Amino acid sequence: MTTPFRNHASWQPDTTVAAVVVRDGRLLVVEERIDDSLVLNQPAGHLEPGEALADAMVRETLEETAWEVEPLAFIGAYQWRVPETGREFLRIAFAARPLRHDPARALDHPVERALWMTPAELEAEAVRHRSPLVWRVVEDWLRGQRLPLGAVARL
């Protein structure tokens, strides 16, 4: 079923990438300040022009957490509409392995800090998730949803 909207020619969702990075059973999470609230999110951000999706995820993770990561698998694509604004997001999520951390690297605004949380700790903080996409991606990862990186093709 399609949803009608007024200007078909200019509509497009915000395309974002996200990373599920796990070390010792803990998930790499960012705490960011949005509208005077501290919210939790995966390392995530917008795809830039000309950028491959997996490369965008690696870049965003480094910028937001100071962790260099290696993509392992494609978890899924998630579409979400912000009820209050009607803005739509298409999140492309990847599983990644942490490689190296640079504690001297400054984190991108509005990230306040990067932290490692167990899945249970993250789930218990659901009221602080930036969007429902945060837990849905982790939930799919916990269920073992993984596709080869080749499932996301750049032509």
C-alpha positions in Angstrom: 0.0 0.0 0.0 1.4 3.4 -0.9 0.9 6.5 1.1 -0.1 9.6 -0.8 2.0 12.7 -0.6 1.9 16.0 -2.4 5.2 16.5 -4.1 6.3 13.1 -5.6 9.1 14.7 -7.5 11.0 16.0 -4.5 10.2 13.4 -1.9 13.0 11.2 -0.7 13.8 9.6 2.7 16.9 10.5 4.7 19.3 7.6 4.0 21.3 6.7 7.1 23.7 3.9 8.0 24.2 2.3 11.4 26.6 -0.1 13.0 26.1 -2.9 15.5 29.6 -3.3 16.9 30.1 -5.9 19.6 33.0 -6.5 22.0 32.9 -8.9 24.9 29.1 -9.2 24.7 28.6 -5.4 24.8 27.3 -3.1 22.1 29.0 0.1 21.1 26.5 2.9 21.6 26.6 6.7 21.4 25.0 9.0 23.8 24.1 12.2 22.0 22.4 15.5 23.0 19.2 16.1 20.9 16.9 19.0 21.9 18.4 19.1 25.5 17.9 15.4 26.0 20.6 12.7 26.1 19.6 9.9 23.8 21.1 6.6 22.9 21.8 5.4 19.3 24.0 3.1 17.4 26.9 4.8 15.7 24.9 6.1 12.8 24.7 8.9 10.3 23.8 10.1 6.8 25.1 8.6 3.6 27.2 11.2 1.7 27.1 11.7 -2.1 29.2 9.1 -3.9 29.8 7.0 -0.8 29.3 3.3 -0.6 26.9 2.2 2.2 29.5 0.1 4.1 32.1 2.8 3.7 29.6 5.3 5.2 29.1 3.0 8.2 32.8 2.7 8.8 33.2 6.5 8.5 30.3 7.3 10.8 31.4 4.9 13.4 34.9 6.4 13.5 33.5 10.0 13.6 31.1 9.2 16.4 33.0 6.8 18.6 36.7 7.0 17.6 36.6 3.3 16.8 37.9 1.9 13.5 35.7 -1.0 12.5 35.5 -3.7 9.9 32.1 -4.5 8.2 31.1 -8.1 8.7 27.6 -8.5 7.5 24.4 -6.6 6.3 21.7 -6.8 9.0 18.8 -5.1 7.2 17.1 -2.1 5.8 14.6 -0.2 8.0 12.1 2.4 7.0 10.6 4.7 9.7 8.4 7.8 9.6 8.7 10.3 12.5 5.1 10.7 13.7 5.5 14.3 14.8 7.1 15.6 11.6 6.4 13.1 8.8 10.1 13.0 8.0 11.1 9.5 6.8 14.3 7.6 7.3 15.8 4.6 5.5 18.4 3.0 7.8 20.9 0.5 6.4 22.4 -1.5 9.2 25.6 -3.5 9.3 27.3 -5.7 11.8 31.0 -4.7 12.4 34.0 -5.8 14.3 36.0 -3.3 16.4 39.6 -3.0 15.3 41.3 0.0 16.9 40.3 2.9 19.2 41.8 6.4 19.1 41.1 7.9 22.6 42.6 11.3 21.4 40.1 11.7 18.6 37.3 14.2 19.1 33.8 12.9 18.6 31.4 14.5 16.2 28.7 16.9 17.5 26.2 16.1 19.0 27.8 13.0 20.4 28.7 13.4 24.1 30.3 10.0 24.5 30.6 6.5 23.3 30.0 3.6 25.6 29.6 -0.2 25.7 26.3 -1.6 26.9 25.0 -5.1 27.2 21.9 -5.7 25.1 19.8 -5.9 28.4 21.2 -2.5 29.5 20.3 -1.0 26.2 16.8 -2.5 26.1 16.2 -1.2 29.7 16.9 2.3 28.4 14.3 2.1 25.6 12.8 5.4 26.7 16.1 7.1 25.8 16.5 5.5 22.3 16.7 8.2 19.6 14.2 6.2 17.6 12.5 2.8 17.5 15.2 1.9 14.9 17.8 1.5 17.6 16.3 -1.5 19.3 14.8 -3.0 16.2 18.3 -3.3 14.6 19.8 -4.8 17.8 16.8 -7.2 18.1 17.4 -8.5 14.5 21.1 -8.8 15.2 20.4 -10.7 18.4 18.1 -13.1 16.4 21.1 -13.8 14.1 19.9 -11.9 11.1 23.0 -11.5 8.9 23.3 -11.3 5.2 26.6 -11.2 3.2 28.0 -7.8 2.5 27.4 -8.5 -1.1 23.7 -8.3 -0.5 24.3 -4.5 -0.5 25.5 -3.8 -4.0 26.9 -0.6 -5.4 26.8 -0.4 -9.2 
